[in-house]
Amino acid sequence: MIKVGVSYCDSKLENYINWLKRANVSVEPVILSYKELNADDLKKCDALLLTGGDDVHPEFYGEPEREGDKYNRDRDWFEFKLLDIAFAKGVPILGICRGLQITNVYLRGSLVFDIQTVIGTNHRKDETTGEDRLHNVFVLEDSNLFKIVGQREGVVNSSHHQSADRIGENLRVSAKCDDGVIEGLEWDGDERFVLLVQWHPERMRNFESSFSKNLLEAFINAIVQK
């Protein structure tokens, strides 16, 4: 059985757990929580999954705090510690939504503070239905993500208002939306597995989509082959 450290989030944590359990091997999720301060439990794990949630505090990438945005510095600092451990151990890292953003900031990147304000498009949930929006994503053909999903474009879900801006050290863009919003980042350099996506593969309507199923398979394969 493999152990995957999963960063605690205040809502829909069970979606990530259930998604991991779709893997073709036995997975034991280990919840890593800023409330429990149990980052050292990651040292016993085989990989790290960073979940979605509150905005990363803008002080960490040199921007001012903005009224109305929801921050949690305790969680930010805790997940920076998780990334310290994960990179030191060399374990596979999968970042989803906020997970992409916190990893990009950790590697000295920055964020678009609000996509609708800066770019003029809406990537939040549908205000009427409360459901995730759907939009196309375009995958760079020379990326590891392209090798994983096997297609240049597809439809993904969307529930965020921030995105990567300046790209962090040792990362490269792997996917974008047609409005230019970065939808995927990955490790650029050695064979380290760092896969970061802005959509939510753990709650896509179609789990058989290559943008959900193949991501899980690639993550698990990276763990098994480690």
N, C-alpha and C positions, 0 to 999 in steps of 0.2 A: 504493500500500500504506500502511495506517495502522500506527503503532507504539503498542502498549499496554505501559506499564510494569507489571510484575507483581511484587508483593513476594514475596520468597523465603520459603518455609515448608519445614520439615524433612521433611514427608511429604506425599505425594499432590499434589505440585506439577504433575505431568503432567496431572492432571484439569482444572486451570484452563487449561493450554495447549491441551489437546484441545478443551475447550469453546469457547474463543475461535476455534479453527479451524473451528468449525461455522458461523461467520458467513458471510454472503453476499458479503463482500468479503475481500480478502487482508489478513491481520493478521500483523504481526511482533511476537511477544511479546519484551519486553526485560526480563530478570530483574534485579531490583533487590534486592541482598542486603546485610544487615548484616554479613556476613562479608567482602564485597568493598568495602564502604563506597563504593558507586558511585551514591549518590543523585543526583548531578548528571546522570547519564544520563537521568533523567526529563525534563530540560529539552529533550531531543531527541524526546520522546514526545508523543503526541496525547491520552493519557488515562492514568488510574491505576486498577489493580485491586488491592485489598488483600485478601489471602487469610486463611484460618483458621490456627489454631495455638494456642500457649501463651496463658495468661491475661495480660492487661495488669497490670503491677505495681500493687498497690493504693496505693502511695505517691503515684501520680499523680492519685488522686481522694480522698486524705485518709483512707484506711483502712489498718489494720495488715496486715502479712504474715501469712498463715495456713499452718500446717504441712500439708504434703501437696500444696499447689498448686504448679504448675510455672510459673516466671517466666523471662523473658529481657529484662532491662533494655536490653541492647544492641539488640535488635530493636525494643523500644518507642521508644527515642530515634531510631533510624534511621527508623522509620515516621513519627514526628513530623516529621522533616526532609522526608520525602516529601510529607506533607500541607502543610508550609510551601510547598514548590515548587508542588504541584498547585493550591492555592488562589491563590497569586500569579499563576500562569499562567492560571487560570480553566478548566483542562481538566476534562472529565467524570471523576467519581470513582464507582467501584462498590466497595462494601465488603461482604464476605461473612463471616459469623460473627464471628470476631475482628476482621475489617475494620470491621464495624459498631461493635464495642466500642471499638476504638482511636480511631476517628473521633469517637465520642461523648465519650470522655475528652479528646481533643485540643481539643474545643470546650467544655470545662469541664463536661462531664456526669459522671455517676458510674455505677457498675455494681452490680447485685445480686451479691454475692460467691459465693453458691451458691443456685441456685433451689430445690433440694430442701430445704435448711435453712430458707430464708426463706419460701418460698411453699408448699412441701410436695408439689410435683410433680416428675417426673423427665423431663428433656429430653436426657439423655445417650444414647449408643448403647445398644442392647439388650445387657445383660450376658451373656446366654446365647448369642446368635447373632453378636454383634459387628457387626451391621448397624445402620444408622441407624434410629431410631424414626420413625414416621409420625404426624402429627397434623394437625388442621384449623388453618387460619389464616384470620382474618377481616380483610378489607381495608376501610379507611375510604373511603366513596364520594366524599369530596371531595379525595382524595389523587391525586397523580401516579401512584402505584403502581396505583390502580384504573384509571386511563386506560390503563396499560400491560398489565395482566393481563386487564382486561375482565370481572372477576367479583368478587363480594363475599366469596366463600370458596372454599377449595380445600385440597388435601392437600399438605403439604410434608414433607421429611425433617428430622431433628433430631439433632444430635450436639454438645451444648454443656451447660455447667452454670452459665454466667453469662449475664446479659442487661443491657440498659440499665435504669437506675433513674432518676436525675435526668437530664432530657433536656438535651443540650448546646445552646449558643447557636445560634440560627438553624436549628435542626432541629425537626421535628414528627413525631409518630407517624403511621405509615401503615398498620400492621397489628399485630394482637395474636393471641395464642392464647386459647382459652376460659378459661384459668386466669389471664389478665391479663398474662402475660409478653409483653413487646414483641417483635414479630417483624420490624418494619420501621420505618425512619426515613428521612426525606428532607429536602431543603433547603426552608426556609420563607422565602419572600421573593422574590428576583429569579429570573431564569430559569436560574440555575446548575444543572447536572445533578449532584446528589449523591444516589445511590440506595444505601441500606444495608439488607441483609436478614440475618436470623439463620440462615436455612436455607442449604443448599448446592445452588444451581441447577446447579453444574458436575458434580454426581454424582447427580442424581435418577435414579430408575429409568426414568422416562419423560421423555426430553428434549423431547418434543412438548408437555409440560405448559406452560401459559401462565406458570407460575411458574419455568420454566427458559428456554424458547425466547423468550418475549416479553421477558424481562429482558435477554437477550443482544441481541436486536434493538433494544431501546430504547437500550442502551448504545452499540452501534455507530452507530445513527442520530444520537445526540447528538454522537458524534465526527465523523461525516461532515458534519454541519450546522454544526459549530463554525466 
